[in-house]
Amino acid sequence: MRATLWGTRGSLATPGPETVRYGGNTSCVEVEGANGTVLILDAGTGIRRLGATVGPDVGRVDLLLTHLHMDHIQGLGFFRPLDEPGQEVHIWGPPSTTLDLRARLSRYLSPPLFPVRLLDLPCRLTLHDVPLGEFEIGGLKILAALVCHPGPTVGYRISEGGVSIAYIPDHEPALGATRFPDNPDWISGFDLAQGADLLIHDSQYNAVEYPRHVGWGHSAMAHTLAFAAKAQVKRLVTFHHDPAHDDAALDRIIDEARGSADLPFELIAGTEGARFDLGPRTASARPTK
């Protein structure tokens, strides 16, 4: 199983040399199974470049949305497989008690916000409500669960061959608390992350910024570290970087995190283009470009 980061920001960052290493695109991660199954997690602006790499040999593409905030769907209309006649595309999104997924996505993919309507796309499109619990796509086992973030929001755990990736890009498990509860049943997202070989997790704020944003649904770096330690993950990838944080600021946040304690996991700064190859549990998942 392989994961590739195509967008790591919480909102579009100003492009330029100050963001060239971490990147400026919003949330999008590609997961490829051993048999070629392609899962795409979120449709931020990073999905545009990802779409250009999806060749005709990929018979089916599954896009799993964590939620429908704009930074997670704003690249959807520029995802090339949607414009390919006959291409099989499945979009999965969190269920709502008011509108179905097609109605909610059509608010964006329709005039005046977008020139092409969702129903006019030439691909073979199927929309699904994400089942909360376990399901399977192309041999990849998926666990979906609601997490703490405004609006219906899910996180995902993807498993294959004894290894697992947890993806929780927008998450506030602490929600203003000074420490996490001792009982993991009271920690949002714990079952998704527990023992994961790779955790890709929200780390938007530093310690000074977070008190002004309690309840916004995002984590301070200290909370991300505590969550990863509590869940006993193997590797933590920081994600959903604040658009106001340039490369230098993100370097400082990561350096402070590494120096704050003897971390029981490997801490990896999430950068666009980073790739993680996960084989059996004994294999490495070091990032490569």
NORBELDA-V350389 format. One record per backbone hydrogen bond with DSSP energy under -0.5 kcal/mol. CO is the residue of the C=O (numbers start at 1). NH is the residue of the N-H. Records with the same first field share a line. If there is no record, write none. Layout:
CO = NH  NH
//
This chain:
1 = 278
2 = 32
3 = 276
4 = 6  30
5 = 273
7 = 28
8 = 240  241
9 = 27
16 = 19
17 = 20
18 = 247
19 = 23
22 = 272
24 = 13
25 = 8  9
26 = 46
27 = 44
28 = 6  7
29 = 41
30 = 4
31 = 39
32 = 2
33 = 36
37 = 33  39
38 = 62
39 = 31
40 = 42  64
41 = 29
43 = 75  76
44 = 47
45 = 48
46 = 50
47 = 51
48 = 52
50 = 53
51 = 54
53 = 55
55 = 58
57 = 59
59 = 88
60 = 38
61 = 63  90
62 = 40  64
63 = 65  92
64 = 42
66 = 154
69 = 72
70 = 73  74
72 = 43
73 = 76
75 = 78
76 = 79
78 = 80
79 = 82
80 = 83
81 = 84
82 = 123
83 = 85
84 = 87
87 = 89  124
88 = 61
89 = 126
90 = 63
91 = 128
92 = 65
93 = 130
100 = 104
101 = 105
102 = 106
103 = 107
104 = 107
105 = 108  109
108 = 110
109 = 118
110 = 113  114
117 = 120
118 = 121
122 = 86
123 = 125
124 = 89
126 = 91
128 = 93
131 = 133
133 = 144
135 = 142
137 = 140
139 = 141
140 = 137
141 = 159
142 = 135
143 = 157
144 = 133
145 = 155
147 = 149
148 = 172
153 = 147
155 = 145
156 = 167
157 = 143
158 = 165
159 = 141
160 = 163
163 = 160
164 = 197  198
165 = 158
166 = 168  200
167 = 156
168 = 202
169 = 171
174 = 177
182 = 184
183 = 186
184 = 187
186 = 188
187 = 190
189 = 193
190 = 194
193 = 196
196 = 234
198 = 166  200
199 = 201  237
200 = 168
201 = 239
204 = 242
205 = 221
206 = 210
207 = 211
209 = 212
210 = 213
211 = 214
213 = 216
219 = 205
220 = 223  224
221 = 225
222 = 226
223 = 227
224 = 228
225 = 229
226 = 230
227 = 231
228 = 232  233
229 = 232
231 = 195
234 = 266
235 = 199
236 = 238  268
237 = 201
239 = 203
241 = 10
242 = 245
244 = 246
246 = 250
247 = 251
248 = 252
249 = 253
250 = 254
251 = 255
252 = 256
253 = 257
254 = 258
255 = 259
256 = 260
257 = 260  261
261 = 263
266 = 236  268
268 = 238
269 = 271
271 = 274
274 = 5
275 = 288
276 = 3  278
277 = 279
280 = 283
286 = 277
288 = 275
//
